[in-house]
Amino acid sequence: MNGDVIKNKEEETYNIKMTDTLYLDILPYEVLLMIFDYCDAFDLVRLSEVCKRFYEIVRSDAVWIKKSRGLLVTNQTSERFRRRCNPILLSPRNMWFISYNWRYGRYDDKTLILNKVKVMPWLQMTNDTLWWSGGNHLYGVKRSSKHFKEKVNIKMNYNNRFYNNIYVADICKFVLCGNFIISGHSNGDIQYWLDKSHKGYPRAVKLLRHVHSCDINGIDATSQNIISGSVDGTIKIQKNVDIEESNFDKNEISIDFMDKIDRVQSLVIDPTGTQFAVGSSGTTYIPPLHLINIETLIRYTMFDKIRYPWKHGAGILDMVWDNPQTLLTCGYDTFVRKWDLRTEKCVSSWADPNDAALYCISSDYQYNIITGAQLGCVAVLWDQRMCNFVQLYYVNSPTVHLKSPIYSLRFDSSHLYCALDRRLAKLSFSSQSCQRYNYKQFY
């Protein structure tokens, strides 16, 4: 009797299972979101093709917000980084897609400038203009997609797309300050240019002759001061007064460190404008990293050889302030180094995968760094939360020799611009038809 009852109950349970079938698409919205969190982006794309309800959920930002946290390059957390982004990414889904392209080397490579002669170029960038100097030329390229349709022959039409001014001495470095471009030249002069890119060209408005006696390898400026450093170790601070002033020499303060700094290679002012860092070649007993207070004019070698074992010749070629307490440096010792001014220590370091000198560095002021190497036309993407590099980008072309260093680079959330000795390259990571160049798989 009991056996018949159990058998009847099992048959009833089986019939209920057969008749009351449950489907995934009728689950509550919150439950589906929890399930979709375990899916990667490609699975989500496939799920969006299952039914209309799945399509609407996958297309919503709610699915992608969690995945967009901690993304590479596209985080856009820093306001300083957002000011140079074009466009600013708003959709979490689009942010994840472009971040994926950065990580796995999916991009389109275009040539913006192709030179016949070799130069040592330098780049600066705003959200609407990319500024490039090479030799005695200064160009401003409007950052609009319609200006980049042509490839090599775009260089031939300066009137529509490039704004050219020629000065006798070569431009070593330049900096953007307000409406002006301030350039340091190989003969020691400093030139003011008025940013008239929206009208067609930058116009030379003021020349400061013989500020230094030789190449100006480092220059930076605030609304109050212009600071420059040259090959002979001389650093000068000048008041950045009104451009209409007739005599700049009256406002000049000269600080001579020729006996203490061997050769200035780089110079950057911190975001607060109260101090600046100077990188030298490191070929003497003096460490290559110096901090100088602008108001007191006191130089402080914070990271001396007692607290940090500098190698001979470990010169610092480029630097960037992540924030007022953190400085990122790179140079001949093949390492990216992160310095914390509060603890007076190097808190992190990353070695170049090809053991090459690092000529330039740029940051998103959050987690990501990109460096330009001496050999192979290689740019390297780093994540400060990781011990190893994220991806490499070989910025080469059939017309450019692979031995060219990347002298300067700038990037925003969707683009990377690299200046080689004969080529200015633009790497775009936002296209739906990007080619894949995942070079990290070979390391």
C-alpha positions in Angstrom: 0.0 0.0 0.0 2.8 2.4 1.0 4.7 1.5 -2.2 1.7 2.4 -4.4 1.4 5.8 -2.7 5.1 6.6 -3.2 4.8 5.6 -6.9 1.8 7.8 -7.4 3.5 10.7 -5.8 6.6 10.2 -8.1 4.3 10.1 -11.2 2.5 13.3 -10.1 5.9 15.1 -9.5 7.1 13.9 -13.0 3.9 15.2 -14.6 4.3 18.6 -12.9 7.9 18.9 -14.2 6.7 18.0 -17.7 3.8 20.5 -17.7 5.2 23.4 -15.7 8.3 24.1 -17.8 10.4 27.1 -16.7 12.2 29.4 -19.3 15.2 31.6 -18.8 13.7 34.6 -20.4 10.8 34.8 -17.8 13.2 35.2 -14.9 13.0 38.5 -13.0 15.2 41.4 -14.3 17.4 41.4 -11.2 18.1 37.6 -11.5 19.0 38.0 -15.2 21.5 40.7 -14.4 23.2 38.5 -11.8 23.5 35.7 -14.5 24.7 38.1 -17.1 27.5 39.3 -14.7 29.2 35.9 -15.2 29.2 36.3 -19.0 31.9 38.0 -21.0 31.2 40.6 -23.6 31.1 38.1 -26.5 28.6 35.9 -24.7 26.4 39.0 -24.0 26.4 39.8 -27.7 25.2 36.3 -28.5 22.6 36.5 -25.7 21.2 39.7 -27.2 20.3 37.7 -30.3 18.1 35.2 -28.4 15.0 37.3 -27.9 13.8 40.9 -27.7 13.9 41.0 -23.9 17.6 39.8 -23.8 18.4 42.4 -26.5 17.0 45.3 -24.4 18.8 44.1 -21.2 22.2 43.7 -22.9 21.9 47.1 -24.7 21.2 48.8 -21.3 24.0 50.3 -19.3 23.2 48.3 -16.2 24.9 45.2 -17.6 28.1 47.0 -18.5 28.6 49.3 -15.5 30.2 46.6 -13.4 32.4 45.4 -16.3 33.5 49.0 -17.0 35.0 49.4 -13.5 38.8 49.4 -13.6 39.0 49.5 -17.4 42.2 50.2 -19.2 42.7 53.8 -20.5 38.9 54.4 -21.0 38.3 55.0 -17.3 38.5 58.8 -17.8 38.5 59.3 -14.0 40.9 62.3 -13.9 39.7 65.7 -15.0 43.1 66.4 -16.5 42.7 63.3 -18.7 39.2 64.2 -19.7 40.3 67.6 -20.9 42.3 66.0 -23.7 39.9 63.2 -24.7 38.1 63.5 -28.0 35.5 62.2 -27.8 34.7 61.7 -24.1 33.2 58.2 -23.8 29.9 58.1 -22.0 28.5 54.6 -22.7 29.9 51.8 -20.4 29.4 49.4 -23.3 31.5 51.5 -25.6 34.1 52.0 -22.9 34.4 48.3 -22.5 34.7 47.7 -26.2 37.6 50.3 -26.6 39.3 49.0 -23.5 39.3 45.5 -25.0 40.9 46.9 -28.1 43.7 48.5 -26.1 44.3 45.3 -24.1 44.4 42.9 -27.1 46.1 45.2 -29.6 43.1 45.9 -32.0 43.7 49.2 -33.7 43.9 51.1 -37.1 47.3 52.6 -37.9 47.5 55.7 -40.0 50.3 58.0 -41.0 49.7 61.8 -40.5 53.1 63.1 -41.3 55.9 61.5 -43.3 59.2 63.3 -43.5 62.0 63.0 -46.0 64.6 63.9 -43.4 65.1 62.6 -39.9 64.1 64.9 -37.0 63.7 64.7 -33.2 60.0 65.5 -32.8 58.0 66.6 -29.8 54.2 66.4 -29.2 51.6 68.2 -27.2 47.8 67.7 -27.3 44.5 69.3 -26.4 41.1 67.9 -27.0 40.9 69.6 -30.4 44.5 70.0 -31.7 47.6 67.9 -31.9 50.8 70.0 -31.9 53.9 68.5 -33.5 57.4 70.0 -33.9 60.2 68.6 -36.0 63.4 70.4 -36.9 62.4 74.1 -37.3 58.7 73.3 -38.1 55.7 73.6 -35.9 52.4 72.1 -37.0 49.0 72.1 -35.5 46.7 69.3 -36.6 43.0 69.6 -36.0 41.7 66.4 -34.2 38.7 65.8 -36.4 38.1 62.6 -38.4 37.6 64.5 -41.6 41.3 65.7 -41.4 42.6 62.2 -41.3 41.1 60.6 -44.4 44.2 60.8 -46.5 47.3 59.0 -45.4 50.7 59.9 -46.8 49.7 62.7 -49.2 48.0 64.7 -46.4 51.3 66.3 -45.7 51.3 68.0 -49.0 48.3 70.3 -48.3 49.3 72.6 -45.4 46.7 75.3 -46.1 43.8 73.1 -45.1 45.1 70.8 -42.4 48.5 71.9 -41.2 49.6 75.3 -39.7 53.2 75.9 -40.5 55.7 78.4 -39.2 59.5 78.2 -39.9 62.1 79.5 -37.4 65.8 79.4 -38.0 66.9 77.2 -35.1 65.4 73.8 -34.4 62.8 73.4 -31.8 63.9 71.0 -29.0 60.9 71.1 -26.7 57.7 73.2 -26.5 54.8 73.5 -24.0 51.2 74.8 -24.2 50.3 77.6 -21.8 46.9 79.3 -22.1 46.6 80.6 -25.7 50.3 80.4 -26.3 52.9 77.9 -27.4 56.3 78.4 -25.8 59.2 76.7 -27.6 62.8 76.2 -26.6 65.3 76.1 -29.4 68.7 74.6 -30.1 70.4 78.0 -30.0 69.1 78.8 -26.6 66.2 81.1 -27.7 62.7 80.9 -26.4 59.8 81.7 -28.8 56.2 82.6 -28.0 53.6 81.5 -30.6 50.0 82.6 -30.5 47.6 79.7 -30.9 45.6 80.7 -33.9 45.0 77.2 -35.2 41.2 77.9 -35.5 42.1 80.7 -38.0 44.7 78.8 -39.9 48.2 79.0 -38.3 50.1 79.8 -35.1 51.7 83.2 -35.2 55.2 84.0 -33.7 54.6 87.0 -31.4 57.7 87.2 -29.1 61.3 86.1 -29.2 63.5 85.9 -26.2 67.1 85.7 -27.5 70.0 83.9 -25.9 68.1 82.8 -22.8 70.5 79.9 -22.7 73.8 79.3 -24.5 72.9 75.9 -26.0 70.0 73.4 -26.5 67.0 73.8 -24.3 66.1 70.2 -23.5 63.5 71.0 -20.9 60.8 73.7 -20.8 57.5 74.1 -18.9 55.3 77.0 -18.0 52.5 78.2 -15.7 50.5 81.4 -15.9 53.2 83.0 -13.6 56.5 81.4 -14.7 58.5 80.0 -17.5 61.1 77.4 -16.5 63.7 76.2 -18.9 66.8 74.0 -18.6 69.7 73.5 -21.1 72.4 71.0 -22.0 75.0 72.9 -20.0 73.0 72.4 -16.7 71.7 75.9 -16.5 68.1 76.4 -15.3 66.3 79.7 -15.6 63.0 80.9 -14.2 61.3 83.9 -15.9 58.1 85.6 -15.0 55.4 84.8 -17.6 54.1 88.4 -17.9 51.7 89.9 -20.4 52.7 89.3 -24.0 52.4 93.0 -24.7 55.2 93.9 -22.3 58.1 95.4 -24.2 61.0 94.1 -22.1 61.0 90.5 -20.8 64.6 90.8 -19.5 63.6 92.9 -16.5 61.5 90.0 -15.2 64.1 87.3 -15.5 65.5 85.4 -12.5 68.6 83.3 -13.5 69.4 80.2 -11.5 72.7 78.6 -12.4 73.3 75.0 -11.4 76.1 74.3 -13.9 78.4 72.9 -11.1 75.7 70.6 -9.7 73.6 69.4 -12.6 75.5 67.8 -15.5 73.0 67.9 -18.3 69.3 68.7 -18.2 67.3 66.2 -20.1 63.7 66.9 -18.9 61.8 69.3 -16.8 58.2 69.4 -15.6 56.2 71.6 -13.2 53.9 69.9 -10.7 50.1 70.4 -11.0 50.0 72.9 -8.1 52.7 75.1 -9.7 54.8 75.3 -6.5 57.7 73.1 -7.5 59.3 71.4 -10.5 61.3 68.3 -11.2 64.5 68.2 -13.2 66.0 65.1 -14.8 69.6 65.0 -15.8 71.9 62.6 -17.6 73.3 60.9 -14.4 76.9 60.8 -15.7 78.3 62.5 -12.6 78.2 61.6 -8.9 75.0 63.8 -8.5 71.7 61.8 -8.8 69.7 62.5 -12.0 66.5 63.5 -10.2 66.1 66.9 -8.5 63.2 68.8 -7.0 63.2 72.6 -6.8 60.8 74.9 -5.0 59.7 77.8 -7.2 59.1 80.2 -4.4 62.2 79.6 -2.2 64.4 78.5 -5.2 65.8 75.7 -3.0 67.0 72.6 -4.8 66.4 69.3 -3.0 67.9 66.1 -4.2 65.3 63.9 -2.5 66.3 60.6 -4.0 70.1 60.6 -3.4 72.5 57.7 -3.8 72.3 56.8 -0.2 68.5 56.2 -0.3 68.4 54.9 -3.8 71.2 53.0 -5.7 71.3 55.0 -8.9 73.4 53.5 -11.7 75.9 55.5 -13.6 74.3 57.0 -16.7 70.8 56.3 -15.6 69.6 59.6 -17.1 65.9 60.6 -16.9 64.7 61.5 -20.4 61.0 62.2 -19.6 58.7 62.7 -16.6 55.1 63.2 -15.8 53.3 64.2 -12.6 50.5 61.7 -11.9 49.4 64.0 -9.0 51.2 66.5 -6.7 52.7 63.6 -4.6 53.5 61.2 -7.4 56.1 61.5 -10.1 56.6 59.0 -13.0 60.0 58.9 -14.7 61.7 57.0 -17.5 65.1 57.0 -19.2 68.3 55.2 -20.1 68.0 52.6 -17.3 65.1 51.0 -19.2 62.7 51.3 -16.2 59.5 53.2 -15.5 59.7 54.4 -11.9 57.0 55.7 -9.7 58.2 58.1 -6.9 56.2 59.0 -3.8 57.3 62.4 -2.5 55.6 61.7 0.9 57.7 58.6 1.7 60.7 59.8 -0.4 60.9 56.4 -2.1 60.6 54.7 -5.4 57.4 52.7 -4.7 57.1 50.8 -8.0 59.1 50.1 -11.1 58.5 48.3 -14.4 61.2 47.1 -16.8 60.9 47.5 -20.5 60.2 44.1 -22.1 62.9 44.6 -24.8 65.4 46.1 -22.3 65.5 49.3 -24.3 65.9 52.9 -23.1 62.6 54.7 -22.7 62.5 58.1 -24.5 59.0 59.3 -23.5 56.1 58.7 -21.1 52.5 59.7 -20.9 49.8 59.0 -18.3 46.0 59.1 -17.8 46.7 60.2 -14.2 44.9 57.1 -12.9 46.3 53.7 -13.6 47.6 53.6 -17.1 51.0 54.6 -18.6 52.3 54.4 -22.1 56.1 54.6 -22.9 58.0 55.0 -26.1 61.1 52.9 -26.5 64.5 53.6 -28.1 64.4 50.7 -30.5 61.9 49.0 -32.8 59.3 51.7 -33.0 57.6 50.2 -29.9 55.1 51.8 -27.5 54.3 49.9 -24.3 51.0 50.1 -22.3 51.3 49.6 -18.6 48.8 49.2 -15.8 50.1 50.4 -12.4 48.1 47.7 -10.7 50.0 45.0 -12.6 53.6 43.8 -12.4 54.0 43.2 -16.1 53.2 45.2 -19.2 49.7 45.0 -20.8 50.4 45.3 -24.5 52.9 46.4 -27.1 52.2 48.5 -30.2 54.7 48.4 -33.1 54.3 51.7 -34.8 56.2 50.8 -37.9 55.4 51.1 -41.7 57.1 49.9 -44.9 58.6 53.4 -45.5 60.1 53.8 -42.0 63.1 52.0 -40.6 62.5 49.9 -37.5 65.4 51.4 -35.6 63.7 54.7 -35.0 62.9 55.6 -31.4 59.5 56.9 -30.4 60.6 60.4 -29.3 57.3 61.6 -28.0 53.8 60.2 -27.6 50.3 61.4 -26.4 47.1 59.5 -25.9 43.5 59.8 -24.9 40.8 57.2 -24.3 40.5 56.3 -28.0 43.7 57.3 -29.8 47.5 57.0 -29.5 49.8 59.5 -31.3 53.5 58.5 -31.7 56.2 60.7 -33.2 59.1 58.9 -34.8 62.1 60.4 -36.6 60.3 60.4 -40.0 56.7 59.6 -39.2 53.8 60.8 -37.1 51.4 57.9 -36.5 47.9 57.8 -35.2 46.5 54.6 -33.7 42.8 54.5 -33.4 41.1 51.9 -31.0 37.5 52.9 -31.5 36.9 51.5 -35.0 34.6 48.4 -35.3 36.9 47.0 -38.0 40.2 47.2 -36.2 42.9 44.8 -37.1 44.4 42.7 -34.3 48.1 43.0 -33.5 48.4 41.1 -30.2 52.2 41.2 -29.9 52.2 40.3 -26.2 51.5 36.7 -27.1 55.2 36.4 -28.3 56.6 37.5 -24.9 
